[in-house]
Amino acid sequence: MENESELKLFFWLGTAIMIGLVCLILLLTVIYQKKLHKIKQEEAENLLKISLESEKRERKRISSDLHDSVMGDLNAIRNYLAILDNTEQNSKIHKNPILGEVEIALQTMQENIQGISYNLMPPSLDSSGLVATLENYFERIQKWNNKTIHFQHKPSKISVAENIGYELYRISQELINNMIKYGNVKFIFFYLECDENLLRLTVKDDGIPFDFYESVKNSRGMGLKNIQSRIKQIEAELEQIPIEKGNELVITIKNLS
């Protein structure tokens, strides 16, 4: 009887040890998987940060090259044409109509390049800040696309970090492009409010309703995905507010200080 009791004791003790070892292995596996997931997530975030910073530098470089180099060459050509035109007028030679067409073509080309340069990296973002840059951008959109954009901000002067200002400007660009291209909008409302610890950008439109996060999952393009990446980059949150007509998106950045 005593031997039988000892055998039972050893059996249950061994079983308990085996169960304990299995639980320990499972626990270590779960901890390892979580740690591995965290490492991969950090690597993805670092790659995203590097990618966005590289994009910003490249946009700034191309914008500067277009403005300083290409625009300079076009200005030189226009000056040569002006000299040639004056020479023909002074020599009483009938003005060649082709010169006039070339001048118009050059002027159109310069305006297009200025627009491309501005969209790549608006110079006012560094010198005048986010509010002035958005105001200028909205004026251009209204002029080019015949859309009504109403922009309000509080307080009258808003100062944010350079990286936040840049990403919010690019997010606004992507949102407007998406609204105009797919949303069939006629009216867009932007409201930017800021205090010491919080910045909130509210965007409303009267276009075709859509689910932002579902659209990100199903979209083949990069527009909405870029918005999501930029929001993550500046540690912001995007919330979609249900409304009867159109769409309302609220982007919030906390702890600005």
NUSE-173779 format. One line per 5 residues: their letters; for each residue x, y, z of C-alpha. Coordinates in nm, 3 decimals. Layout:
residues N
a) X Y Z; ...
This chain:
residues 257
menes) 0.000 0.000 0.000; 0.280 0.234 0.086; 0.454 0.165 -0.247; 0.127 0.219 -0.433; 0.078 0.556 -0.260
elklf) 0.432 0.658 -0.346; 0.375 0.563 -0.711; 0.057 0.771 -0.725; 0.239 1.060 -0.565; 0.522 1.037 -0.819
fwlgt) 0.267 1.006 -1.102; 0.075 1.321 -1.003; 0.393 1.504 -0.922; 0.535 1.415 -1.265; 0.209 1.510 -1.433
aimig) 0.208 1.845 -1.253; 0.568 1.907 -1.357; 0.488 1.821 -1.721; 0.184 2.050 -1.722; 0.394 2.323 -1.563
lvcli) 0.664 2.282 -1.828; 0.406 2.293 -2.109; 0.251 2.610 -1.961; 0.597 2.763 -1.924; 0.683 2.682 -2.288
llltv) 0.351 2.831 -2.405; 0.410 3.141 -2.194; 0.763 3.185 -2.329; 0.631 3.136 -2.684; 0.366 3.404 -2.636
iyqkk) 0.621 3.644 -2.484; 0.861 3.575 -2.772; 0.587 3.632 -3.033; 0.485 3.961 -2.869; 0.845 4.077 -2.851
lhkik) 0.904 3.977 -3.214; 0.586 4.161 -3.320; 0.699 4.469 -3.129; 1.042 4.460 -3.296; 0.883 4.427 -3.641
qeeae) 0.643 4.709 -3.562; 0.929 4.934 -3.450; 1.125 4.846 -3.765; 0.821 4.929 -3.981; 0.773 5.261 -3.801
nllki) 1.142 5.347 -3.845; 1.126 5.260 -4.215; 0.813 5.474 -4.251; 0.983 5.765 -4.075; 1.291 5.734 -4.297
slese) 1.072 5.709 -4.608; 0.870 6.021 -4.522; 1.182 6.218 -4.433; 1.346 6.112 -4.760; 1.035 6.215 -4.951
krerk) 1.037 6.554 -4.782; 1.405 6.615 -4.863; 1.358 6.503 -5.224; 1.051 6.724 -5.271; 1.242 7.019 -5.132
rissd) 1.539 6.950 -5.360; 1.330 6.912 -5.676; 1.124 7.220 -5.590; 1.444 7.420 -5.539; 1.594 7.291 -5.867
lhdsv) 1.281 7.381 -6.061; 1.264 7.728 -5.909; 1.632 7.819 -5.919; 1.759 7.635 -6.226; 1.475 7.576 -6.473
mgdln) 1.297 7.904 -6.399; 1.629 8.087 -6.432; 1.689 7.934 -6.775; 1.337 8.022 -6.890; 1.380 8.380 -6.769
airny) 1.704 8.403 -6.967; 1.526 8.279 -7.281; 1.249 8.536 -7.231; 1.514 8.808 -7.199; 1.677 8.695 -7.524
laild) 1.337 8.705 -7.694; 1.275 9.056 -7.560; 1.614 9.171 -7.696; 1.535 9.011 -8.031; 1.194 9.176 -8.036
nteqn) 1.345 9.519 -7.960; 1.605 9.465 -8.231; 1.336 9.393 -8.490; 1.132 9.696 -8.382; 1.435 9.929 -8.395
skihk) 1.528 9.804 -8.740; 1.169 9.860 -8.856; 1.132 9.494 -8.945; 0.778 9.360 -8.916; 0.751 9.165 -8.592
npilg) 0.759 8.792 -8.645; 0.430 8.644 -8.509; 0.615 8.331 -8.402; 0.800 8.537 -8.140; 0.470 8.629 -7.977
eveia) 0.360 8.264 -7.968; 0.694 8.159 -7.818; 0.664 8.427 -7.548; 0.313 8.306 -7.458; 0.432 7.944 -7.450
lqtmq) 0.723 8.038 -7.222; 0.495 8.228 -6.987; 0.256 7.932 -6.968; 0.549 7.698 -6.904; 0.677 7.920 -6.623
eniqg) 0.335 7.930 -6.458; 0.308 7.550 -6.479; 0.653 7.502 -6.330; 0.571 7.745 -6.049; 0.258 7.541 -5.976
isynl) 0.453 7.214 -5.974; 0.723 7.362 -5.752; 0.464 7.498 -5.510; 0.283 7.163 -5.485; 0.609 6.982 -5.418
mppsl) 0.718 7.212 -5.136; 0.548 7.548 -5.079; 0.814 7.802 -4.975; 0.568 7.977 -4.742; 0.558 7.671 -4.514
dssgl) 0.894 7.762 -4.362; 0.865 8.141 -4.384; 0.496 8.204 -4.309; 0.372 7.890 -4.133; 0.093 7.637 -4.180
vatle) -0.208 7.873 -4.177; -0.077 8.107 -4.448; 0.032 7.810 -4.661; -0.311 7.646 -4.636; -0.484 7.976 -4.720
nyfer) -0.265 8.016 -5.028; -0.322 7.654 -5.132; -0.699 7.676 -5.090; -0.709 7.991 -5.304; -0.528 7.805 -5.580
iqkwn) -0.764 7.507 -5.560; -1.071 7.731 -5.576; -0.929 7.910 -5.878; -0.824 7.599 -6.068; -1.113 7.364 -5.982
nktih) -1.409 7.598 -5.928; -1.470 7.456 -5.579; -1.569 7.647 -5.266; -1.329 7.597 -4.973; -1.407 7.768 -4.646
fqhkp) -1.115 7.784 -4.401; -1.135 7.894 -4.039; -0.874 7.876 -3.767; -0.851 7.956 -3.399; -0.653 8.135 -3.264
skisv) -0.562 8.384 -3.535; -0.195 8.283 -3.514; -0.107 7.914 -3.495; 0.251 7.797 -3.457; 0.334 7.426 -3.482
aenig) 0.653 7.224 -3.521; 0.792 7.208 -3.874; 0.733 6.833 -3.916; 0.372 6.859 -3.794; 0.301 7.155 -4.021
yelyr) 0.446 6.976 -4.323; 0.254 6.652 -4.263; -0.076 6.835 -4.201; -0.027 7.029 -4.524; 0.038 6.708 -4.717
isqel) -0.263 6.540 -4.551; -0.481 6.835 -4.654; -0.351 6.804 -5.011; -0.429 6.433 -5.025; -0.777 6.483 -4.878
innmi) -0.869 6.757 -5.125; -0.732 6.559 -5.421; -0.939 6.258 -5.313; -1.254 6.468 -5.260; -1.228 6.636 -5.599
kygnv) -1.133 6.320 -5.789; -1.378 6.074 -5.633; -1.618 6.262 -5.406; -1.791 6.496 -5.653; -1.772 6.775 -5.393
kfiff) -1.883 7.134 -5.439; -1.806 7.267 -5.090; -1.522 7.183 -4.849; -1.485 7.318 -4.497; -1.158 7.321 -4.302
ylecd) -1.139 7.421 -3.937; -0.805 7.428 -3.755; -0.796 7.488 -3.380; -0.500 7.477 -3.146; -0.404 7.533 -2.785
enllr) -0.096 7.447 -2.580; -0.157 7.071 -2.568; -0.391 6.989 -2.856; -0.433 7.057 -3.227; -0.745 6.954 -3.415
ltvkd) -0.814 6.969 -3.789; -1.176 6.916 -3.893; -1.258 6.854 -4.259; -1.613 6.842 -4.395; -1.748 6.808 -4.747
dgipf) -2.080 6.769 -4.928; -1.960 6.489 -5.153; -2.021 6.117 -5.187; -2.003 5.947 -4.844; -1.724 5.695 -4.790
dfyes) -1.572 5.496 -4.505; -1.212 5.611 -4.465; -1.067 5.298 -4.304; -1.255 5.058 -4.534; -1.140 5.262 -4.832
vknsr) -0.779 5.238 -4.709; -0.808 4.857 -4.698; -0.964 4.829 -5.044; -0.782 5.111 -5.221; -0.522 5.027 -5.485
gmglk) -0.391 5.383 -5.487; -0.158 5.540 -5.234; -0.350 5.859 -5.150; -0.550 5.740 -4.848; -0.269 5.507 -4.739
niqsr) -0.030 5.803 -4.741; -0.273 5.996 -4.522; -0.282 5.709 -4.273; 0.099 5.686 -4.274; 0.139 6.059 -4.216
ikqie) -0.113 6.054 -3.933; 0.085 5.778 -3.768; 0.412 5.964 -3.827; 0.297 6.267 -3.621; 0.125 6.047 -3.361
aeleq) -0.219 6.180 -3.447; -0.563 6.018 -3.446; -0.821 6.026 -3.725; -1.189 5.988 -3.643; -1.471 5.980 -3.895
ipiek) -1.790 6.144 -3.768; -2.120 6.008 -3.912; -2.323 6.288 -4.075; -2.638 6.292 -4.289; -2.473 6.424 -4.605
gnelv) -2.110 6.417 -4.710; -1.817 6.332 -4.487; -1.654 6.466 -4.172; -1.303 6.373 -4.063; -1.133 6.494 -3.745
itikn) -0.755 6.470 -3.703; -0.632 6.526 -3.348; -0.278 6.568 -3.219; -0.238 6.564 -2.841; 0.047 6.672 -2.619
ls) 0.203 6.924 -2.855; 0.433 7.040 -2.580
